Amino acid sequence: MIPVVTPARMAEIDAAAPEPVDVLIERAGAAVARAAVEMIGGTYGRRVVVLAGPGNNGADGWAAARRLRRLGARVRVYSATDAGEALPAADLYIDAAFGTGLSRPYTPPQRVLPDAPVLAVDIPSGLDGLTGEALGGPVWPAPRTVTFAALKPGLLFGEGPVACGITTVADIGLAISAEDLDHCALMTDADVEPLPPGTGATHKWHCAALVVAGSPGMGGAAALACEAAVRSGARMIHLSTSAEAGAVSFIEAVRSEPPLAVDADRFAVCAAGPGMGTGEQAAKRLADALALDLPTVIDADGLRLLHDPAVAAAMDQRLSRSVPAVLTPHDAELEAMTGSRPGPDRIAATRAAAAQTQAVVLLKGGPTVVADPHGRARVVSSGDARLATAGTGDVLTGMIAGRLAAFGPERLLDRVAEAAHLHGRAASAVGGARLLASDLLDALRTVTP
């Protein structure tokens, strides 16, 4: 995982650096210079314009300028505070004006060649390092950004992904602690644990999942969740759904109708909510499922039932017995759960929801954030906008349930984040401008280790 730290925490890490500031600046300048050489394909005779601010970001820019001059580039450095209205023509502009600590609007000068590439130092100047929102003025979009020691939320959220382009995290010797990494980190492919292999002693009920889903006309949601659970680690599915849900295309599931009458000891996990409806009968079905005291993933209609008295009582009983739950809202569902929509700081909003509900909360979006009641968070950026398609959330619900069936509830935060990461990777594996939720099911075969 790649650590993600707030600008405030980064300032503390900078202040506690074990080496002098000028040493760190030279290392940062070297990293910026290397990226610049890669972007312009060499240095001899290349024109580079550096926009340098008054702080350490500007010092990084000056250090990079000195190195590029020694390598043969023609470099001119301009002050970010009095550069004038326009910067001269260049093969590359280096934005070293202001970093992630900027908290006021900033308007950079114009560029004579606005189509020439920009290399941003730490973050494109004018972006909020915490939220990725523009602070008021225009921002130079950069095809590449070099940041230091750790990612900052502003690189990942809001306008950050588009404005920053490809982001490289350069190690300049700052100490990122294990606590910082555990507190918030970006998931990568290397962080996804392969599904455990079967053994001669393993039987299908060893990794069984109960799915409580579907209602009249909504059998498809149940089918997507069931198949995703099997493809993600479950070996046996029991689907509890109403007869009126109609035919469910996933024929491998054992199927029963409400009222729920199962032996909870046979299951590792329960997934509830997809296509369930929000009426009185749906609330009773969810309350019955929660009363089984299984680790439970709640999505879709189930989230809108959390305020029902019977459901709320069942959740309270589970909390008193420390039975884990996973809630997977999008923005509107989070508002229905907590009374407020997430603000620009989506990590803070997810942490607050997890603390309020005492559950692991997965806030869908670009990127997705997963947080637990202890304040630990994971960021997942593997997906794209095509996942805002009907049924993809049902697939994610099944995937989380499948991984919990395979691994158990230990390391719950990371298991949920792994599922979300694979969900995004499956979407990336599907070509075309649009995807169907069912496309993800086949793609899971190619992306699940």
Residue pairs with C-beta under 8 A, 6 or more apart in sequence:
1 181
1 185
1 186
1 187
1 188
1 191
1 378
2 150
2 151
2 169
2 185
2 186
2 188
3 149
3 150
3 151
3 176
3 180
3 181
3 184
3 185
3 186
4 150
4 151
4 152
4 153
4 156
4 184
4 185
4 186
4 347
4 377
4 379
5 13
5 149
5 150
5 151
5 152
5 176
5 180
5 183
5 184
6 129
6 130
6 152
6 153
7 100
7 101
7 129
7 130
7 152
7 154
9 180
10 100
10 101
10 129
10 149
10 150
10 152
11 101
13 149
13 150
13 174
13 175
13 176
13 180
14 24
14 56
14 174
16 175
17 24
17 173
17 174
17 175
18 173
18 175
19 173
21 56
23 173
24 172
24 173
24 174
25 56
25 59
25 60
25 63
26 63
27 170
27 172
27 173
28 60
28 63
28 64
28 121
28 146
28 148
28 170
28 172
29 59
29 60
29 61
29 62
29 63
29 64
29 65
29 66
29 67
30 63
30 64
30 67
31 146
31 148
31 168
31 170
31 172
32 60
32 61
32 63
32 64
32 94
32 96
32 119
32 121
32 146
33 63
33 64
33 67
33 68
33 71
35 119
35 144
35 146
35 168
36 48
36 64
36 68
36 73
36 92
36 94
36 119
37 43
37 68
37 71
39 92
39 117
39 119
39 143
39 144
40 46
40 48
40 73
40 91
40 92
40 117
43 68
43 71
43 72
43 73
44 71
44 72
44 73
45 72
45 73
45 74
46 72
46 73
46 74
46 91
46 92
47 73
47 74
47 76
47 89
47 90
47 91
47 92
48 65
48 68
48 73
48 74
48 75
48 76
48 90
48 91
48 92
48 93
48 94
49 75
49 76
49 77
49 78
49 87
49 88
49 90
49 92
49 93
49 94
49 111
50 61
50 62
50 64
50 65
50 75
50 76
50 77
50 78
50 93
50 94
50 96
51 61
51 78
51 80
51 83
51 87
51 93
51 94
51 95
51 96
51 97
51 108
51 109
51 125
52 58
52 59
52 61
52 62
52 65
52 77
52 78
52 79
52 80
52 96
52 97
53 61
53 79
53 80
53 81
53 96
53 97
53 98
53 99
53 125
54 79
54 80
54 81
55 98
55 99
55 101
56 99
57 96
57 97
57 98
57 99
57 121
57 122
57 125
58 79
58 80
58 96
58 97
60 96
60 121
60 122
61 77
61 94
61 96
61 121
62 77
62 96
64 94
64 96
64 121
65 75
65 77
65 94
68 75
69 75
76 88
76 90
78 84
78 87
78 109
80 96
80 97
80 98
80 106
80 108
80 125
83 109
84 109
85 109
85 110
86 109
86 110
86 111
86 112
87 93
87 109
87 110
87 111
87 112
88 112
89 112
89 113
89 116
90 111
90 112
90 113
90 116
91 116
92 116
92 117
92 118
92 119
93 111
93 116
93 117
93 118
93 119
93 140
94 118
94 119
94 121
95 108
95 118
95 119
95 120
95 121
95 124
95 125
95 140
95 142
96 121
97 106
97 108
97 125
98 106
98 125
98 126
99 121
99 122
99 123
99 125
99 129
100 122
100 123
100 129
100 130
100 147
100 152
100 154
101 129
102 125
102 126
102 127
102 128
102 129
102 135
103 128
103 135
104 135
104 136
105 126
105 135
105 136
105 137
106 125
106 126
106 135
106 136
106 137
107 126
107 137
107 138
108 125
108 126
108 137
108 138
108 139
108 140
111 140
117 142
117 143
117 144
118 124
118 140
118 141
118 142
118 143
119 142
119 143
119 144
119 145
119 146
120 140
120 142
120 144
120 145
120 146
120 163
120 164
120 165
121 145
121 146
122 145
122 146
122 147
122 148
122 152
123 129
123 145
123 147
123 152
123 154
123 155
123 160
123 164
124 139
124 140
124 141
124 142
124 145
124 163
124 164
125 139
125 140
126 134
126 135
126 136
126 137
126 138
126 139
127 133
127 134
127 135
127 139
127 154
127 158
127 159
127 160
127 163
127 164
128 134
128 135
128 154
128 158
128 344
129 152
129 153
129 154
130 152
130 153
130 154
130 344
130 345
131 153
131 154
131 157
131 158
131 344
131 345
132 153
132 154
132 155
132 156
132 157
132 158
132 159
132 160
132 161
132 163
132 344
133 154
133 158
133 159
133 344
134 158
134 159
139 159
139 163
141 162
141 163
141 165
142 163
142 164
142 165
143 165
143 166
144 165
144 166
144 167
144 168
145 155
145 164
145 165
145 166
145 167
145 168
146 167
146 168
146 170
147 155
147 167
147 168
147 169
147 170
148 169
148 170
148 172
148 174
149 169
149 170
149 171
149 172
149 174
149 176
150 169
150 176
150 180
151 167
151 169
151 186
153 160
153 345
153 347
153 379
154 160
155 161
155 164
155 167
156 186
156 367
156 379
156 381
157 344
157 346
157 367
158 344
161 366
161 381
182 376
183 375
183 376
183 377
184 347
184 376
184 377
184 378
184 379
185 377
185 378
185 379
186 378
186 379
186 380
186 381
187 378
187 379
187 380
187 381
187 382
187 417
187 418
187 420
187 421
188 421
189 421
189 425
191 414
191 417
191 418
191 421
192 418
192 421
192 422
192 449
193 407
193 418
193 449
194 449
195 232
195 233
195 403
195 406
195 448
195 449
196 406
196 407
202 235
204 235
204 236
205 235
205 236
205 266
206 235
207 233
207 234
207 235
207 236
207 268
207 405
207 406
208 234
208 235
208 236
208 237
208 238
208 266
208 267
208 268
208 405
209 229
209 234
209 236
209 237
209 238
209 267
209 268
209 269
209 270
209 271
209 401
209 402
209 404
209 405
210 238
210 240
210 262
210 267
210 269
210 270
210 271
210 289
210 292
210 294
211 222
211 225
211 226
211 229
211 237
211 238
211 239
211 240
211 253
211 270
211 271
211 272
211 274
211 398
211 401
212 240
212 241
212 260
212 270
212 271
212 272
212 273
212 276
212 285
212 286
212 289
213 221
213 222
213 225
213 226
213 239
213 240
213 241
213 271
213 272
213 273
213 274
213 275
213 276
213 394
214 221
214 222
214 239
214 241
214 242
214 245
214 248
214 274
214 275
214 276
215 241
215 242
215 244
215 245
215 275
215 276
215 277
215 282
215 301
216 242
216 244
216 245
216 246
216 277
217 244
217 245
217 246
218 245
218 274
218 275
218 276
218 277
219 241
219 245
219 246
219 247
219 248
219 249
219 275
220 249
220 275
220 391
221 274
221 275
221 300
221 391
221 394
222 239
222 241
222 245
222 248
222 250
222 274
222 275
222 394
223 248
223 249
223 250
224 274
224 391
224 394
224 395
224 398
224 437
224 438
224 441
225 271
225 274
225 394
225 395
225 397
225 398
225 401
226 237
226 239
226 248
226 250
226 252
226 253
226 398
227 250
227 398
227 441
228 394
228 395
228 396
228 397
228 398
228 399
228 402
228 440
228 441
228 444
229 237
229 271
229 398
229 399
229 401
229 402
229 405
230 237
230 252
230 398
230 402
231 398
231 399
231 402
231 441
231 444
231 445
231 448
232 398
232 399
232 400
232 401
232 402
232 403
232 406
232 419
232 422
232 444
232 448
233 402
233 403
233 404
233 405
233 406
233 407
234 268
234 269
234 401
234 402
234 405
234 406
235 405
236 254
237 250
237 252
237 253
237 254
238 253
238 254
238 255
238 256
238 262
238 267
239 248
239 250
239 253
239 254
239 255
239 256
240 255
240 256
240 257
240 258
240 260
240 262
240 285
240 289
241 248
241 255
241 257
242 257
242 258
242 281
243 257
245 275
248 255
256 262
258 281
258 284
258 285
258 288
259 284
259 288
260 285
260 288
260 289
260 292
262 292
264 292
264 293
264 294
267 292
267 294
268 294
268 295
268 404
268 405
268 408
269 294
269 295
269 296
269 297
269 401
269 404
269 405
269 409
270 289
270 292
270 294
270 295
270 296
270 297
270 401
271 296
271 297
271 299
271 397
271 398
271 400
271 401
272 285
272 286
272 289
272 290
272 296
272 297
272 298
272 299
272 302
273 286
273 298
273 299
273 300
273 301
273 302
273 303
273 305
273 397
274 299
274 300
274 301
274 302
274 393
274 394
274 397
275 300
275 301
275 394
276 282
276 285
276 286
276 300
276 301
276 302
276 305
277 301
278 301
278 304
278 305
282 301
282 305
283 305
283 308
283 310
283 311
284 310
286 298
286 302
286 305
286 308
286 311
286 314
287 308
287 310
287 311
287 313
287 314
289 296
290 296
290 311
290 314
290 315
290 317
290 318
291 314
291 317
293 318
293 321
293 323
294 323
295 323
295 324
295 325
295 326
295 404
295 409
295 412
296 318
296 323
296 324
296 325
296 326
297 325
297 326
297 328
297 397
297 400
297 401
297 404
298 306
298 325
298 326
298 327
298 328
299 327
299 328
299 393
299 394
299 396
299 397
300 333
300 393
300 394
300 397
303 327
303 328
303 329
303 333
303 336
303 337
304 333
304 336
305 311
306 312
306 315
306 327
306 337
306 357
307 336
315 325
318 325
319 358
324 359
324 360
324 409
324 412
325 357
325 359
325 360
326 359
326 360
326 361
326 362
326 400
326 404
326 412
326 416
327 337
327 353
327 357
327 359
327 360
327 361
327 362
328 361
328 362
328 364
328 393
328 396
328 397
328 400
329 336
329 337
329 353
329 361
329 362
329 363
329 364
330 363
330 364
330 365
330 393
331 341
331 342
331 363
331 364
331 365
332 341
334 341
334 342
334 349
334 353
334 361
334 363
335 341
337 353
337 357
338 352
338 353
338 356
338 357
342 349
342 350
342 363
343 349
346 363
346 365
346 369
347 369
347 371
347 377
347 379
349 363
349 369
350 361
350 362
350 363
350 369
350 370
350 371
350 377
351 371
351 375
351 377
353 361
353 363
353 371
354 360
354 361
354 371
354 372
354 373
354 375
355 373
355 375
357 373
358 373
359 373
360 370
360 371
360 372
360 373
360 412
360 413
360 416
361 370
361 371
362 368
362 369
362 370
362 396
362 400
362 416
362 420
363 369
363 370
363 371
364 387
364 393
364 396
366 381
366 383
366 384
366 385
367 379
367 380
367 381
367 383
368 379
368 380
368 381
368 383
368 420
368 424
369 377
369 378
369 379
369 380
370 377
370 378
370 379
370 380
370 413
370 416
370 417
370 420
371 377
371 378
371 413
372 412
372 413
376 413
378 413
378 414
378 416
378 417
380 417
380 420
380 421
380 424
381 424
382 420
382 421
382 422
382 423
382 424
382 425
382 427
382 428
383 420
383 423
383 424
383 427
383 428
384 424
384 427
384 428
386 427
386 430
386 433
386 434
386 435
387 423
387 424
387 427
387 435
389 434
389 435
389 436
389 437
390 437
391 436
391 437
391 438
392 423
392 427
392 435
392 437
392 440
394 437
395 423
395 437
395 440
395 441
396 419
396 420
396 423
399 419
399 422
399 423
399 444
400 415
400 416
400 419
400 420
402 419
403 415
403 416
403 418
403 419
404 412
404 415
407 415
409 415
422 444
422 447
422 448
423 440
425 447
426 440
426 443
426 444
426 446
426 447
427 435
427 440
427 443
429 443
429 446
429 447
430 439
430 440
430 443
